[in-house]
Amino acid sequence: MTKPSLPELLHAAVTAVGGTERPGQVAMAQAVAEAIDDGSHLLVQAGTGTGKSLGYLVPALAHGERVIVATATLALQRQLVERDLPRTVEALHPLLRRRPEFAMLKGRSNYLCLHRLHEGVPQDEEDGLFDQFEAAAPTSKLGQDLLRLRDWSQETESGDRDDLTPGVSDRAWAQVSVSSRECLGASKCAYGAECFAETARERAKLAEVVVTNHALLAIDAIEGAPVLPQHEVLIVDEAHELVSRVTGVATGELTPGQVNRAVRRAAKLVNEKAADQLQTAAEGFERLMELALPGRLEEIPEDLAYALMALRDACRTVISAIGATRDKSVQDEDAVRKQALASVESVHDVAERITNGSEWDVVWYERHEPRGGAAYRYSGASLRVAPMSVSGLLREKLFADRSVVLTSATLKLGGDFNGVGASLGLAPEGTEGDEAPKWKGVDVGSPFDYPKQGILYVAKHLSRPARDGERADMLDELTELIQAAGGRTLGLFSSMRAAQLAAEELRTRVPEFPILLQGEETLGELIKNFAADPRTCLFGTLSLWQGVDVPGPSCQLVVMDKIPFPRPDDPLMSARQKAVEEAGGNGFMAVAATHAALLMAQGAGRLVRASGDRGVVAVLDQRLATARYGGYLKASLPDFWYTTDRNQVRKSLAAIDAAAKAQGG
């Protein structure tokens, strides 16, 4: 039997999922197959509607080596495991003459812990464990969630939190889950043979395709202890999110609440001297956190440095003491000890990292609004440390010894892939050298006719936006646009405050059009209600720029209040920008403009989600039309028809609204 060709395999898979083969999908599959075959790396931009999951799954399955697929969102993980992979595997089975296994793998805290469920939860104030089911009032929300979890534990096969619908609160889930540091380990746990997390890991070891998330991929790369099975091919979907997810995993945080929790958990497990040393260090740290001023700490103040060293040393003493003492009077001592050790080690590691003072780290202090009463006076204060850049880490850990494919609808910024490539640790495309991983970028386009389906409108006549200032003319413009569109508006704002102000104002000005505001309901409910009623508008910030998929007449106007540059006082972004400038580069373009371009490309992508969609992306910021960097930002957006003519846009919106109403939308 001759080996089936890639076009044959792709055709079979597309037919199986009920899709339509598209030229971009065929081009993508061919590029992915070539990269896997020659062991090189590929950045592939595939517009919405291309069918990119089959564009990489088919060549990966045809190759026959183990593949890791990492995504940023739960929605895509579910789509892959519940829809695309089962159908594709069945469709390819007769042609490949094998049926590849696939599995999903997440971090340990995503799985129900049977030890916690049956033996109880280590408590902070007293020895031993307590029964969380007895402690929580059965009529309370927590009690109800815990009872649901206990019932669910009897029927679930996966123990995966995301398979529990409806979900439960984070507080409830924390009672029945553990982090990797808190886990006793399968060999020491009475429930090791039944462990959901261990079962998922064993299933992943046997699978040809393992679907995971960016965070677990980052942990696998950063921490040195492999959590993913050995693999020959890595595919990163939603790759525009990778750098921020890796940065998040590599960021450490210290709060007074976290330190005090470590003190309480360790107090009964160590000798009095070690416990007192940690208590004293914690009190010193808390006093300084009360006094500190928000912002970046380019040098650690002397008093804070001493407090952190005292905390580090006290933690080190406690870690040794926990290992040296045993107390059989403590119920389930191993579990209590493991949780205490995890808390103290976490504090130690961050304190040590900050005191070591790497030039590649950025340290800053944040203060948030306090939550709760006197016991939580400083709960909003935190000391954070993050890598200046993760590009070196990614170059070293991601691109070694395997072929890597990164794909997204938004990887080509300003007309090329080099900006995103640089953030991943890649030299400019075409660069040769031993230290430069070989890669290429491919844009397979989109099945949509953007110039005919969408308009990019820049409100050039508006005044230049000032930071956090009231923008009366912007609100006037927004009002007129919503009226012309008949509602149907997704408002993407640069801050939550701006979204709230606009919602309050527009609810008064256009009461005939319901205004939904992020934060007033769950994101899922908001999007569901927005899609259900075309007259409705939805306003919000960051997660809406990337998380809304509403094809049809409910979303025919996407408004951006201003170019979403990072705030000038953002410690990490400003540090990265300064570092680029000190190295002789253009910090603004490399950091701020790239950040804005990526968000704008994602935001503009909310407009056209299907071949019949029509509408306008309105940017209420004159700088897109007047500033020197405007061309770079526009080149990062879909190729919509461009105008600054406000009257033409109103006429177009009115016509689109009328056409939608005529079709019952």
C-alpha positions as CSV (number, residue, x, y, z in Angstrom):
1,M,0.0,0.0,0.0
2,T,1.5,3.4,-1.0
3,K,1.9,6.0,1.6
4,P,-1.0,8.5,1.4
5,S,-0.1,12.0,0.4
6,L,-0.6,15.0,2.6
7,P,-3.5,16.4,0.4
8,E,-5.3,13.1,0.7
9,L,-4.9,13.1,4.5
10,L,-6.0,16.7,4.8
11,H,-9.0,16.1,2.6
12,A,-10.1,13.1,4.7
13,A,-9.7,15.1,7.9
14,V,-11.6,18.2,6.7
15,T,-14.4,16.1,5.4
16,A,-14.6,14.3,8.8
17,V,-15.1,17.5,10.8
18,G,-17.6,18.9,8.3
19,G,-15.4,21.7,7.1
20,T,-14.3,23.2,3.8
21,E,-10.8,22.9,2.5
22,R,-9.2,26.3,2.1
23,P,-6.0,27.3,0.2
24,G,-4.5,28.7,3.4
25,Q,-5.0,25.5,5.3
26,V,-3.4,23.5,2.5
27,A,-0.4,25.9,2.4
28,M,-0.1,25.7,6.2
29,A,-0.2,21.9,6.3
30,Q,2.6,21.8,3.7
31,A,4.7,24.3,5.6
32,V,4.3,22.4,8.9
33,A,5.1,19.1,7.2
34,E,8.3,20.6,5.8
35,A,9.4,22.1,9.1
36,I,8.8,18.7,10.9
37,D,10.7,16.8,8.2
38,D,13.8,18.9,8.2
39,G,13.8,19.7,12.0
40,S,13.5,23.4,11.5
41,H,11.2,26.0,13.2
42,L,8.1,27.7,11.7
43,L,6.1,30.8,12.6
44,V,2.8,30.6,10.7
45,Q,0.2,33.3,10.7
46,A,-3.2,31.8,9.8
47,G,-6.2,34.2,9.8
48,T,-9.5,33.4,11.4
49,G,-11.4,30.8,9.5
50,T,-8.4,29.1,8.0
51,G,-8.9,25.9,10.0
52,K,-5.4,26.0,11.5
53,S,-5.9,23.2,14.0
54,L,-6.2,20.7,11.1
55,G,-3.4,22.5,9.3
56,Y,-1.0,21.4,12.0
57,L,-2.7,18.2,13.3
58,V,-2.7,16.3,10.0
59,P,1.0,16.7,9.1
60,A,1.9,16.0,12.8
61,L,-0.1,12.8,12.9
62,A,1.2,11.8,9.5
63,H,4.8,12.1,10.7
64,G,4.2,9.5,13.4
65,E,6.4,11.1,16.2
66,R,5.2,12.2,19.6
67,V,3.7,15.8,19.4
68,I,3.0,18.3,22.2
69,V,0.3,20.8,21.3
70,A,0.2,23.8,23.7
71,T,-2.6,26.3,23.7
72,A,-3.4,29.4,25.7
73,T,-7.1,28.9,26.3
74,L,-9.4,26.2,27.7
75,A,-11.8,26.6,24.8
76,L,-9.2,25.6,22.2
77,Q,-8.0,22.7,24.4
78,R,-11.5,21.4,24.6
79,Q,-12.0,21.8,20.8
80,L,-8.9,19.8,20.1
81,V,-9.6,17.0,22.5
82,E,-13.4,16.7,22.2
83,R,-13.9,17.5,18.5
84,D,-10.8,17.9,16.2
85,L,-8.6,15.1,17.4
86,P,-11.3,12.3,17.7
87,R,-12.7,13.0,14.2
88,T,-9.3,13.5,12.6
89,V,-7.9,10.3,14.1
90,E,-10.9,8.3,12.9
91,A,-10.7,9.8,9.4
92,L,-6.9,9.1,9.1
93,H,-7.0,5.6,10.5
94,P,-7.8,3.8,7.3
95,L,-5.1,5.8,5.4
96,L,-2.4,5.7,8.1
97,R,-3.3,2.1,9.1
98,R,-2.9,3.1,12.7
99,R,-5.1,4.9,15.3
100,P,-2.9,7.5,17.2
101,E,-3.7,7.9,20.9
102,F,-4.2,11.4,22.3
103,A,-4.5,12.9,25.8
104,M,-4.8,16.1,27.7
105,L,-2.3,17.1,30.4
106,K,-2.6,20.0,32.9
107,G,-0.8,21.1,36.1
108,R,-1.5,19.0,39.2
109,S,-3.7,21.7,40.9
110,N,-6.2,21.2,38.1
111,Y,-7.1,17.7,39.3
112,L,-9.1,16.6,42.3
113,C,-6.8,15.3,45.1
114,L,-8.3,12.1,46.6
115,H,-6.1,12.5,49.7
116,R,-7.4,16.0,50.4
117,L,-11.0,14.8,49.7
118,H,-10.9,11.8,52.0
119,E,-8.4,12.8,54.7
120,G,-9.1,16.5,55.1
121,V,-7.2,19.8,54.6
122,P,-4.1,20.9,56.6
123,Q,-5.1,23.9,58.7
124,D,-3.0,26.9,59.6
125,E,-4.0,27.5,63.3
126,E,-3.8,24.0,64.8
127,D,-2.1,20.6,64.3
128,G,-3.4,18.1,61.9
129,L,-6.1,18.2,59.3
130,F,-9.8,19.2,59.5
131,D,-12.8,17.8,57.7
132,Q,-13.7,20.6,55.3
133,F,-17.1,19.0,54.7
134,E,-18.0,19.2,58.4
135,A,-16.4,22.7,58.9
136,A,-18.4,24.4,56.1
137,A,-22.0,25.1,56.8
138,P,-24.1,22.9,54.4
139,T,-26.3,25.9,53.5
140,S,-23.4,28.2,52.6
141,K,-22.0,28.5,49.1
142,L,-18.8,26.9,50.2
143,G,-20.6,24.0,51.8
144,Q,-22.8,23.4,48.8
145,D,-19.7,23.5,46.5
146,L,-17.9,21.0,48.6
147,L,-20.8,18.6,48.7
148,R,-21.1,18.8,44.9
149,L,-17.4,18.0,44.7
150,R,-17.7,15.0,46.9
151,D,-20.6,13.7,44.8
152,W,-18.7,14.5,41.6
153,S,-15.6,12.6,42.8
154,Q,-17.7,9.4,42.7
155,E,-18.6,9.8,39.0
156,T,-15.8,11.6,37.3
157,E,-13.2,9.7,35.3
158,S,-10.8,12.6,34.9
159,G,-10.9,14.5,38.1
160,D,-10.3,17.6,35.9
161,R,-11.8,20.7,37.3
162,D,-12.8,21.9,33.9
163,D,-15.0,18.8,33.4
164,L,-17.1,19.9,36.4
165,T,-20.2,21.9,35.2
166,P,-21.3,24.3,36.6
167,G,-18.0,25.1,38.2
168,V,-17.1,25.8,41.8
169,S,-15.4,28.8,43.5
170,D,-11.6,28.9,43.7
171,R,-12.0,28.7,47.5
172,A,-13.9,25.4,47.3
173,W,-11.5,23.9,44.8
174,A,-8.5,24.8,47.0
175,Q,-9.9,22.5,49.6
176,V,-9.7,19.5,47.3
177,S,-6.6,20.1,45.3
178,V,-2.8,20.4,45.8
179,S,0.1,22.1,44.0
180,S,3.0,20.0,42.8
181,R,5.0,21.1,45.8
182,E,2.3,20.0,48.3
183,C,1.7,16.6,46.7
184,L,2.9,13.7,48.8
185,G,3.9,11.7,45.6
186,A,2.2,8.6,44.3
187,S,4.5,6.2,46.2
188,K,3.9,7.8,49.6
189,C,0.2,8.6,49.2
190,A,-2.5,6.1,50.2
191,Y,-4.5,7.1,47.1
192,G,-1.5,7.1,44.7
193,A,-2.9,4.2,42.7
194,E,-6.2,6.1,42.0
195,C,-4.7,9.6,41.6
196,F,-6.3,11.6,38.8
197,A,-3.2,13.6,38.2
198,E,-0.9,10.5,38.0
199,T,-3.4,8.8,35.7
200,A,-3.4,11.8,33.4
201,R,0.5,11.8,33.3
202,E,0.6,8.0,32.6
203,R,-2.0,8.5,29.8
204,A,0.1,11.3,28.3
205,K,3.2,9.0,28.3
206,L,1.4,6.6,26.1
207,A,-0.2,9.1,23.7
208,E,1.2,10.3,20.4
209,V,-0.4,13.7,20.7
210,V,-0.5,15.5,24.1
211,V,-2.6,18.6,24.4
212,T,-1.5,21.0,27.2
213,N,-1.4,24.7,28.1
214,H,1.3,27.4,27.8
215,A,1.8,27.5,31.6
216,L,2.7,23.8,31.8
217,L,5.0,24.2,28.8
218,A,6.7,27.1,30.6
219,I,7.0,25.1,33.8
220,D,8.5,22.2,31.9
221,A,11.1,24.6,30.3
222,I,11.9,26.7,33.4
223,E,12.0,24.3,36.3
224,G,14.3,21.7,34.9
225,A,12.2,18.8,36.2
226,P,10.3,17.5,33.1
227,V,6.5,17.4,33.5
228,L,5.8,16.7,29.8
229,P,6.8,13.4,28.1
230,Q,9.7,13.4,25.7
231,H,8.6,14.6,22.3
232,E,10.0,15.3,18.8
233,V,7.6,18.1,17.7
234,L,6.2,21.0,19.7
235,I,3.2,23.0,18.3
236,V,2.3,26.2,20.0
237,D,-1.2,27.5,19.1
238,E,-2.4,30.9,20.1
239,A,1.4,31.7,20.1
240,H,0.9,35.4,20.5
241,E,0.2,34.7,24.2
242,L,3.3,32.6,24.8
243,V,5.7,35.3,26.0
244,S,3.2,36.7,28.5
245,R,2.3,33.2,29.8
246,V,6.0,32.3,30.2
247,T,6.7,35.6,31.9
248,G,3.8,34.9,34.3
249,V,5.2,31.5,35.3
250,A,8.7,33.0,35.8
251,T,7.3,35.9,38.0
252,G,7.7,35.5,41.8
253,E,5.6,37.3,44.4
254,L,5.9,38.0,48.1
255,T,3.0,39.3,50.2
256,P,2.6,39.7,54.0
257,G,-0.4,37.3,53.9
258,Q,1.7,34.6,52.1
259,V,4.6,35.0,54.6
260,N,2.3,34.9,57.6
261,R,0.6,31.8,56.2
262,A,4.0,30.1,56.0
263,V,4.7,31.1,59.6
264,R,1.4,29.5,60.8
265,R,1.9,26.3,58.9
266,A,5.4,25.8,60.0
267,A,5.0,26.9,63.7
268,K,3.9,23.5,65.2
269,L,6.3,21.4,63.1
270,V,9.7,23.0,64.1
271,N,11.5,23.9,67.3
272,E,10.6,27.1,69.1
273,K,13.8,28.9,68.1
274,A,13.3,28.3,64.4
275,A,9.6,29.3,64.6
276,D,10.5,32.5,66.5
277,Q,13.2,33.4,63.9
278,L,10.7,33.1,61.1
279,Q,8.0,35.0,63.0
280,T,10.4,37.9,63.7
281,A,11.5,38.0,60.1
282,A,7.9,38.0,58.9
283,E,7.0,40.9,61.2
284,G,9.9,42.9,59.9
285,F,8.9,42.3,56.3
286,E,5.3,43.3,57.0
287,R,6.3,46.6,58.6
288,L,8.3,47.6,55.5
289,M,5.5,46.6,53.1
290,E,3.2,49.0,55.0
291,L,5.6,51.8,54.4
292,A,6.8,51.1,50.8
293,L,5.9,53.2,47.9
294,P,4.7,51.6,44.6
295,G,7.0,51.4,41.7
296,R,10.1,49.7,40.3
297,L,13.0,49.1,42.7
298,E,16.1,49.5,40.5
299,E,18.1,49.1,43.7
300,I,16.7,47.3,46.7
301,P,16.6,49.8,49.7
302,E,19.0,48.7,52.5
303,D,16.2,48.1,55.1
304,L,14.2,46.0,52.6
305,A,17.4,44.1,51.7
306,Y,18.1,43.3,55.3
307,A,14.4,42.2,55.9
308,L,14.5,39.9,52.8
309,M,17.8,38.4,53.9
310,A,16.4,37.7,57.4
311,L,13.3,36.1,55.8
312,R,15.5,34.0,53.5
313,D,17.7,32.8,56.3
314,A,14.8,32.1,58.6
315,C,13.1,30.1,55.9
316,R,16.3,28.1,55.3
317,T,16.4,27.3,59.1
318,V,12.8,26.2,59.1
319,I,13.2,24.0,56.0
320,S,16.1,22.2,57.7
321,A,14.1,21.9,61.0
322,I,11.0,20.6,59.3
323,G,13.1,17.8,57.8
324,A,14.7,17.0,61.2
325,T,11.7,16.8,63.5
326,R,8.8,14.4,63.6
327,D,5.7,14.7,65.7
328,K,3.4,11.6,65.6
329,S,0.7,13.5,67.5
330,V,0.0,15.5,64.3
331,Q,-2.8,13.9,62.3
332,D,-1.5,12.8,58.8
333,E,1.8,14.4,59.6
334,D,3.2,13.9,56.1
335,A,0.5,15.9,54.4
336,V,0.7,18.7,57.0
337,R,4.5,18.8,56.8
338,K,4.4,18.8,53.0
339,Q,2.1,21.8,52.8
340,A,4.1,23.7,55.4
341,L,7.3,23.0,53.5
342,A,5.8,24.1,50.2
343,S,4.7,27.5,51.8
344,V,8.1,28.1,53.4
345,E,10.1,27.1,50.3
346,S,8.0,29.4,48.1
347,V,8.8,32.4,50.4
348,H,12.4,31.4,50.6
349,D,12.9,31.1,46.8
350,V,11.4,34.5,46.0
351,A,13.3,36.2,48.9
352,E,16.5,34.7,47.8
353,R,15.9,35.6,44.1
354,I,15.4,39.3,45.0
355,T,18.3,39.4,47.4
356,N,20.6,37.9,44.7
357,G,19.8,40.9,42.6
358,S,20.2,39.6,39.1
359,E,20.6,42.3,36.4
360,W,18.2,40.3,34.3
361,D,15.4,40.6,36.8
362,V,13.0,43.5,37.4
363,V,11.7,44.0,41.0
364,W,8.8,46.2,41.9
365,Y,6.3,47.0,44.7
366,E,2.6,47.1,44.2
367,R,-0.2,48.2,46.4
368,H,-3.8,47.3,45.7
369,E,-7.0,48.2,47.4
370,P,-7.1,46.3,50.8
371,R,-9.7,43.5,51.1
372,G,-11.5,42.6,54.3
373,G,-10.9,43.9,57.8
374,A,-7.9,44.5,60.0
375,A,-6.6,40.9,59.6
376,Y,-6.1,41.8,55.9
377,R,-4.7,45.3,56.3
378,Y,-1.8,44.7,54.0
379,S,-3.3,42.0,51.8
380,G,-3.0,44.4,48.8
381,A,0.7,44.9,49.2
382,S,3.1,42.7,47.1
383,L,6.7,42.6,46.1
384,R,7.2,41.1,42.7
385,V,10.1,40.0,40.6
386,A,10.0,39.1,36.9
387,P,12.6,38.4,34.2
388,M,13.6,41.4,32.1
389,S,13.1,39.2,29.1
390,V,12.2,35.6,28.5
391,S,13.7,35.5,25.0
392,G,17.0,33.9,26.1
393,L,15.1,31.3,28.1
394,L,12.9,30.5,25.2
395,R,15.8,30.3,22.7
396,E,17.7,27.9,25.0
397,K,14.8,25.7,26.3
398,L,12.1,25.8,23.6
399,F,14.0,25.5,20.3
400,A,16.6,22.9,21.2
401,D,16.4,19.2,20.1
402,R,12.9,19.4,18.5
403,S,11.0,21.1,15.7
404,V,8.8,23.9,16.9
405,V,5.8,25.3,15.1
406,L,4.2,28.5,16.4
407,T,0.9,29.6,15.0
408,S,-1.7,32.4,15.5
409,A,-3.9,34.8,13.6
410,T,-1.5,37.6,14.8
411,L,2.2,36.9,14.5
412,K,3.1,39.3,11.7
413,L,3.4,42.7,13.2
414,G,4.3,45.8,11.1
415,G,4.6,43.6,8.0
416,D,7.0,40.9,9.2
417,F,7.6,38.2,11.8
418,N,10.8,39.6,13.3
419,G,9.2,41.5,16.2
420,V,7.5,38.4,17.5
421,G,10.6,36.3,16.6
422,A,12.8,38.6,18.7
423,S,10.5,38.2,21.7
424,L,10.9,34.4,21.3
425,G,14.7,34.6,21.2
426,L,15.0,34.2,17.5
427,A,17.4,36.3,15.3
428,P,15.9,38.1,12.3
429,E,14.6,35.7,9.7
430,G,17.3,34.4,7.4
431,T,20.1,35.0,9.9
432,E,22.7,32.2,9.8
433,G,24.9,31.1,12.7
434,D,25.5,28.4,15.2
435,E,23.6,30.3,18.0
436,A,20.7,31.2,15.7
437,P,17.9,28.6,15.4
438,K,16.8,28.2,11.8
439,W,13.3,29.4,11.2
440,K,11.0,31.0,8.7
441,G,7.7,32.8,8.8
442,V,4.8,32.0,6.6
443,D,1.5,34.0,6.2
444,V,-1.1,31.8,4.7
445,G,-3.7,34.6,4.6
446,S,-7.3,34.4,5.5
447,P,-10.4,33.0,3.7
448,F,-12.1,36.3,4.4
449,D,-12.2,39.3,1.9
450,Y,-11.2,41.9,4.4
451,P,-11.4,45.0,2.1
452,K,-15.0,44.1,1.2
453,Q,-16.1,42.9,4.6
454,G,-14.7,45.5,6.9
455,I,-13.8,49.2,7.2
456,L,-11.0,50.6,9.4
457,Y,-12.1,54.0,10.5
458,V,-9.7,56.4,12.4
459,A,-11.4,59.4,14.0
460,K,-8.7,61.8,13.0
461,H,-10.7,64.8,14.0
462,L,-10.7,63.9,17.7
463,S,-8.4,65.6,20.2
464,R,-5.3,63.7,21.1
465,P,-6.0,61.4,24.1
466,A,-4.4,62.4,27.4
467,R,-3.5,59.8,30.0
468,D,-6.6,59.1,32.2
469,G,-8.2,62.3,31.1
470,E,-11.9,62.9,30.4
471,R,-12.6,62.7,26.6
472,A,-15.9,64.4,26.0
473,D,-15.4,64.4,22.2
474,M,-14.6,60.7,22.2
475,L,-17.9,60.0,24.0
476,D,-19.8,62.1,21.5
477,E,-18.2,60.1,18.7
478,L,-19.0,56.8,20.4
479,T,-22.6,57.8,20.9
480,E,-23.1,58.6,17.2
481,L,-21.4,55.4,16.0
482,I,-23.6,53.2,18.3
483,Q,-26.7,55.0,17.1
484,A,-25.7,54.5,13.4
485,A,-24.9,50.9,14.0
486,G,-28.2,50.2,15.9
487,G,-26.2,48.9,18.9
488,R,-24.2,45.8,17.8
489,T,-21.0,47.3,19.4
490,L,-18.1,45.7,21.1
491,G,-16.2,48.5,23.0
492,L,-12.6,47.7,23.7
493,F,-11.1,50.1,26.2
494,S,-7.5,50.7,27.3
495,S,-8.5,50.6,31.0
496,M,-11.3,49.4,33.2
497,R,-11.9,52.9,34.4
498,A,-12.4,54.1,30.8
499,A,-14.8,51.3,30.1
500,Q,-16.8,52.1,33.3
501,L,-17.0,55.8,32.5
502,A,-18.1,55.1,29.0
503,A,-20.8,52.6,30.1
504,E,-22.2,55.0,32.7
505,E,-22.4,57.9,30.1
506,L,-23.8,55.8,27.2
507,R,-26.5,54.2,29.4
508,T,-27.8,57.7,29.9
509,R,-27.3,58.9,26.3
510,V,-28.6,55.8,24.4
511,P,-31.0,54.0,26.8
512,E,-32.5,52.1,23.9
513,F,-29.3,50.1,23.5
514,P,-28.5,47.9,26.5
515,I,-24.8,48.4,27.6
516,L,-23.2,45.4,29.2
517,L,-20.0,46.0,31.2
518,Q,-17.2,43.6,32.0
519,G,-17.2,42.6,35.7
520,E,-20.9,43.0,36.2
521,E,-21.5,39.3,35.2
522,T,-19.2,36.4,34.3
523,L,-17.4,36.8,31.0
524,G,-19.3,33.8,29.6
525,E,-22.7,35.3,30.5
526,L,-21.8,38.7,29.1
527,I,-20.7,37.2,25.7
528,K,-23.8,35.0,25.6
529,N,-26.1,38.0,26.3
530,F,-24.2,40.2,23.8
531,A,-24.6,37.5,21.0
532,A,-28.3,37.0,21.8
533,D,-29.5,40.6,21.3
534,P,-28.2,42.6,18.3
535,R,-29.2,45.9,19.9
536,T,-26.8,45.2,22.9
537,C,-23.3,46.7,23.3
538,L,-20.5,45.1,25.4
539,F,-17.8,47.3,27.0
540,G,-14.7,46.0,28.6
541,T,-10.9,45.7,28.7
542,L,-8.1,43.2,28.2
543,S,-9.9,39.8,28.0
544,L,-12.4,41.2,25.5
545,W,-9.7,42.3,23.1
546,Q,-8.9,38.6,22.7
547,G,-11.7,36.5,24.0
548,V,-14.9,37.3,22.0
549,D,-16.0,35.1,19.1
550,V,-19.5,36.4,18.0
551,P,-20.1,36.0,14.3
552,G,-23.2,37.5,12.8
553,P,-25.2,40.7,13.3
554,S,-24.6,41.2,17.0
555,C,-21.0,42.4,16.5
556,Q,-20.8,44.8,13.5
557,L,-18.9,47.7,15.2
558,V,-15.7,47.2,17.1
559,V,-14.5,50.4,18.9
560,M,-11.1,51.0,20.4
561,D,-11.0,54.0,22.6
562,K,-7.3,54.5,22.1
563,I,-4.1,52.8,21.0
564,P,-3.4,50.3,23.9
565,F,0.2,51.2,24.7
566,P,1.3,49.9,28.1
567,R,1.1,52.4,30.9
568,P,4.2,54.5,31.3
569,D,4.5,53.5,34.9
570,D,4.2,49.7,34.2
571,P,7.4,48.5,35.9
572,L,8.2,45.6,33.7
573,M,7.4,47.2,30.3
574,S,9.3,50.4,31.1
575,A,12.3,48.3,32.3
576,R,12.2,46.3,29.1
577,Q,12.0,49.5,27.0
578,K,14.9,51.1,28.9
579,A,17.0,48.0,28.4
580,V,16.4,48.1,24.6
581,E,17.4,51.8,24.5
582,E,20.6,51.2,26.5
583,A,21.5,48.5,24.0
584,G,21.2,51.0,21.2
585,G,17.7,50.0,20.0
586,N,14.4,51.7,19.7
587,G,12.7,50.8,23.0
588,F,9.4,52.4,22.1
589,M,9.0,50.4,18.9
590,A,10.4,47.2,20.3
591,V,8.3,47.1,23.4
592,A,5.4,49.6,23.5
593,A,4.5,49.7,19.8
594,T,4.8,45.9,19.5
595,H,2.6,45.4,22.6
596,A,0.0,47.8,21.1
597,A,0.2,46.2,17.6
598,L,-0.5,42.8,19.0
599,L,-3.5,43.9,21.0
600,M,-5.0,45.9,18.2
601,A,-4.6,43.0,15.7
602,Q,-6.4,40.8,18.2
603,G,-9.1,43.4,18.9
604,A,-9.7,44.1,15.2
605,G,-10.0,40.3,14.7
606,R,-13.2,40.3,16.7
607,L,-15.1,41.9,13.8
608,V,-15.0,39.4,11.0
609,R,-15.5,35.8,12.3
610,A,-17.5,34.4,9.3
611,S,-17.7,34.9,5.6
612,G,-21.0,36.8,5.8
613,D,-19.8,39.3,8.5
614,R,-19.7,43.0,7.7
615,G,-18.8,45.9,9.8
616,V,-16.4,48.6,11.0
617,V,-13.4,48.8,13.3
618,A,-13.4,52.3,14.7
619,V,-10.2,53.6,16.4
620,L,-11.0,56.8,18.4
621,D,-7.4,57.9,18.5
622,Q,-6.1,60.3,16.0
623,R,-2.5,59.1,16.5
624,L,-3.2,56.0,14.3
625,A,-3.5,58.4,11.4
626,T,-1.1,61.2,12.4
627,A,1.9,59.6,14.3
628,R,5.0,58.2,12.6
629,Y,4.3,54.8,14.2
630,G,0.8,54.7,12.8
631,G,1.9,52.9,9.7
632,Y,3.5,50.1,11.7
633,L,0.3,49.6,13.7
634,K,-2.0,49.7,10.6
635,A,0.3,47.2,8.9
636,S,-0.4,44.8,11.8
637,L,-4.2,44.9,11.3
638,P,-6.4,43.0,8.8
639,D,-6.4,44.6,5.4
640,F,-9.7,46.5,5.8
641,W,-10.8,49.4,3.6
642,Y,-9.3,52.5,5.4
643,T,-11.0,55.9,5.9
644,T,-11.0,58.9,8.2
645,D,-14.3,60.2,6.8
646,R,-16.8,60.2,9.7
647,N,-19.9,60.8,7.5
648,Q,-19.0,57.9,5.2
649,V,-18.6,55.6,8.2
650,R,-22.0,56.6,9.6
651,K,-23.7,55.9,6.2
652,S,-21.9,52.5,6.0
653,L,-22.9,51.5,9.5
654,A,-26.5,52.5,8.9
655,A,-26.6,50.5,5.7
656,I,-25.1,47.4,7.5
657,D,-27.7,47.8,10.3
658,A,-30.6,48.1,7.8
659,A,-29.4,45.0,5.9
660,A,-29.1,43.0,9.2
661,K,-32.6,44.1,10.2
662,A,-34.0,43.1,6.8
663,Q,-32.6,39.6,7.4
664,G,-34.1,39.4,10.8
665,G,-30.9,40.2,12.7
